[in-house]
């Protein structure tokens, strides 16, 4: 198995975990996975692009380097809701809360910087 294909599966796995773990981002891992599969496996690249949830997001990114406004709003809302909820209700200890806050702020920074797709 090629290095890119192996990395594609690793990032795909991290992206899938990120669906359920609030502080782990999903979309960036899926975008990296798609890039790895584009270089190594047409079969897996097509599989990702045909996914009804993530396929359109990946296609917009690969073709136009942008995400839809709805995707951006959802991403920001979920980071604030679940990340903030984790910060307030689940995490104990100042160091852990500071680390989580930095991760949340980093995620929000990158999502806010992404270009919004204009109508096609």
Secondary structure, 3 states (H helix, E strand, C coil): CCHHHHHHHHHHHHHHHHHHCCCCCCHHHHHHHHHHHHHHCHHHHHHHHCCCCCHHHHHHHHHHCCECHHHHHHHHHHHHHHHHHHHHHHCCCHHHHHHHHHHHHHHHHHHHHCCECCCC
